[in-house]
Amino acid sequence: MYLNSGLGHGTLRAVLAQAATGIELVEPEDLVEDKSAAERIDEVFADRFLVEPVDPAEDPDDPETVMQPTPAGREVPLVGAALDRWLQSCPGGPVTLGESSGDPLWALLAGWASTVVHALAAGPRTETEVQEAVGVLDAGEIDARIALLAEQGLLRVLPGEQGDGEPRFEATEWLRLAVAPLAAAARMELRHPLGDTAPIAAADVEAALQLTLPLLRMKSSLSGSCALEVELDEDVVGGPVAMTARIEEGRVVSCEPGADPAADASVSGDTAAWLDAAIDGSQGGLTTVGDWRFPRDLLGGLHRVLFGGR
């Protein structure tokens, strides 16, 4: 939203808190400021997270001071490219950054911050089942988020299979691909934390894996299982995250909680190493055990699907 809206960090943090607890106070159009190109350039030069003086002794507020990107600023183009690529893949037609992308980004933000997306990452659920999984929001707030996600093509409705005929909702491919810009932004914040930036949460890692692994298309000769472990910061509740991917003829058919000790292979590492593998295709920071084909194809598949073209 920072790249899309032009709003400052403080405003967007308040919006993020609201996305987690309520959706009535903000409309998507309120998240995009109509500013001229000159005004946006001025804001970039005033943002110390993005730019800094070439000479640290010079005054950054002096318009004659020569500025350069900060280390975080150098990563912004990658985040922007990942976000733009996701928006361009909208099933209803390409979406460009700016006012037109406010609706899908607000739906994604509200769904992710409230963990409604997390509840649906493992598989289709009814509204009642999502309410039970999320727990902290009332039924009306959760239903409103589900409606937002469905309206923007991030969820699809399945025929009801419950006794009462209640429909189920499942993540669309477009929602699954949204992990790419989320991962790029997460890595930038992990490398260059701003103020009280929160560490990556266990629930976010679990949801990202459950959303993306079903997208993989590997060699049809590959069948078996691979245990995945993501080490989190010491003070993060729920870490490390452990899951076991079950593969049949090159497709991930399930992603179960816990690391199966009898799996054909395992791959483990910290969040930085996993993000590098997904974004850059670099697997050197991860530890693998067992049949090397499983981690190679799983990690390579994640990189191709999210960042390497399809």
C-alpha angles and dihedrals in degrees: 000000000000091000092043103043111035089225119139127256093255094053093046093049088057089048090050091052089050092050088058096049110022141002105196100085101060131053120199092244089058089061094063119069118207103229135155122250090252092054092050091049090051090052092052091052090049093052108094091191090065107031138026137177116279086224108046089206092064125091109259090205093058108100089217093059113109110235134199135188117275117230087265091048090056090060096049094085090058091051090047092049092050091049093046092048090052092049091048089056094059106139090224092057136291116312122205127215111266135047095346092057095051094092100053093039092051090049091050092045094049092045095047099042092049091047091236087125089050091055090054097041094086094052146301118326139174121243089256092053091048090051090052092048096048095040100172099076128064121250095257094055092048093047090051091053092048089051091051092050093047093047091055095048095254094115131033128207118239126200113271117262097174123103091253093047093244109168122240127223128215135186115264122223089255091059090048091052090052086081087080098068090036090054093046091051092045092053092049091051091044091054096039109025115194117215110302096000107165120235119251109281127229091235091055092053093048092049093047092053094044091049099046106035094070088059093064121110111193134167111306089230091067115097128150137065140295127195116221125200127183117191114216134194112292094248095050113109115233098025139179099042111219126185137160120222116208115206130197120184093338097314127106103234098176142007109203127190115256134035111274107221088207094057117128091240143355136211125194141171144123125292093263092056093047092049091049090051093050097042104033101020089239111145098172095102094058129083118225130191131185128005102018093206094074100057091037094054096038095050093039089049092052091052094048096047097045104031113001105065127258 
